[in-house]
Amino acid sequence: TNIGSILASVNPYKPIPGLYSVDAIDLYRQHRLGELPPHIFATANECYRCLWKRHDSQCVLISGESGAGKTESTKLLLKFLSAMSQTSFGAPASEKSTRVEEAILES
């Protein structure tokens, strides 16, 4: 659920098909926060929009207990941001989030 720009999420401890797919990235990048159901990509998109539209520095705080999914949430956030940066620079759709995402996630 969302509480303003705060996303409260639960780790399902199992994969949910399509939840974090490229199609989900494309869907959430086209909408503002609150227009679609709560999702980490909606939070990432709001961060991205504020960074580029308002020229405001951004910080995302990911908190939770051990095993809550903080590392996975961070990877998903970076996946979305890297896909957006590839789109911004005009990379072909087939290369979305590949090079930048790999470099960030490997670090």
C-alpha positions as CSV (number, residue, x, y, z in Angstrom):
1,T,0.0,0.0,0.0
2,N,1.0,3.6,-0.4
3,I,1.0,6.3,2.3
4,G,1.8,9.3,0.2
5,S,5.2,8.6,-1.3
6,I,5.9,5.9,1.2
7,L,5.5,2.3,0.0
8,A,4.7,-0.4,2.6
9,S,5.3,-3.8,1.1
10,V,5.4,-7.4,2.1
11,N,7.9,-10.0,0.9
12,P,5.8,-12.9,-0.5
13,Y,8.8,-15.3,-0.2
14,K,7.9,-16.7,-3.7
15,P,8.1,-15.3,-7.2
16,I,5.0,-13.7,-8.6
17,P,5.1,-14.0,-12.5
18,G,5.1,-10.7,-14.3
19,L,5.2,-8.5,-11.2
20,Y,8.7,-7.1,-12.0
21,S,8.8,-7.7,-15.8
22,V,9.8,-5.3,-18.5
23,D,6.1,-4.9,-19.2
24,A,5.6,-3.7,-15.6
25,I,8.4,-1.2,-16.0
26,D,6.8,0.1,-19.2
27,L,3.5,0.4,-17.5
28,Y,4.7,2.3,-14.4
29,R,7.0,4.6,-16.3
30,Q,3.9,6.0,-18.1
31,H,2.0,6.9,-15.0
32,R,2.4,9.2,-11.9
33,L,2.4,7.9,-8.4
34,G,-1.1,6.9,-7.3
35,E,-2.5,6.4,-10.8
36,L,-1.8,2.6,-10.7
37,P,-1.8,0.1,-7.8
38,P,1.1,0.5,-5.3
39,H,4.4,-0.9,-6.6
40,I,8.1,-0.4,-6.1
41,F,8.3,0.8,-9.8
42,A,5.8,3.6,-9.0
43,T,8.1,4.7,-6.2
44,A,11.1,4.5,-8.5
45,N,9.3,6.4,-11.2
46,E,8.4,9.2,-8.8
47,C,12.1,9.4,-7.8
48,Y,13.1,9.6,-11.4
49,R,10.6,12.2,-12.3
50,C,11.6,14.4,-9.4
51,L,15.3,14.0,-10.3
52,W,14.8,15.2,-13.9
53,K,11.8,17.4,-13.8
54,R,12.5,19.4,-10.6
55,H,16.3,18.9,-10.6
56,D,16.0,17.8,-7.0
57,S,18.4,15.3,-5.4
58,Q,16.6,12.1,-4.4
59,C,17.0,9.5,-1.6
60,V,15.2,6.3,-1.3
61,L,15.1,4.7,2.2
62,I,14.5,1.0,2.2
63,S,14.0,-0.4,5.6
64,G,12.9,-3.7,7.1
65,E,13.8,-6.7,9.3
66,S,16.3,-9.4,8.3
67,G,14.8,-11.4,5.3
68,A,12.2,-8.7,4.5
69,G,13.6,-8.2,1.0
70,K,15.6,-5.0,1.3
71,T,18.3,-6.2,-1.1
72,E,15.8,-7.4,-3.7
73,S,13.9,-4.2,-3.4
74,T,17.1,-2.2,-4.0
75,K,17.8,-4.3,-7.1
76,L,14.3,-3.7,-8.4
77,L,14.6,0.0,-7.8
78,L,17.9,0.1,-9.7
79,K,16.5,-2.0,-12.5
80,F,13.7,0.5,-13.0
81,L,16.1,3.5,-12.8
82,S,18.6,1.9,-15.2
83,A,15.8,1.1,-17.7
84,M,14.6,4.7,-17.5
85,S,18.1,6.1,-18.1
86,Q,18.5,3.8,-21.1
87,T,15.2,5.1,-22.5
88,S,16.2,8.7,-21.9
89,F,19.4,8.3,-23.9
90,G,17.5,6.7,-26.9
91,A,18.8,3.2,-26.6
92,P,16.8,0.6,-28.6
93,A,14.0,-1.2,-26.6
94,S,15.9,-4.5,-26.9
95,E,18.9,-3.0,-25.0
96,K,16.8,-1.4,-22.2
97,S,18.4,-1.7,-18.9
98,T,21.0,-4.2,-20.0
99,R,24.4,-2.5,-19.8
100,V,23.7,0.1,-17.1
101,E,21.7,-2.4,-15.0
102,E,24.4,-5.0,-15.2
103,A,27.1,-2.6,-14.2
104,I,25.1,-1.2,-11.2
105,L,23.9,-4.6,-10.0
106,E,27.4,-6.1,-10.3
107,S,28.8,-3.3,-8.1
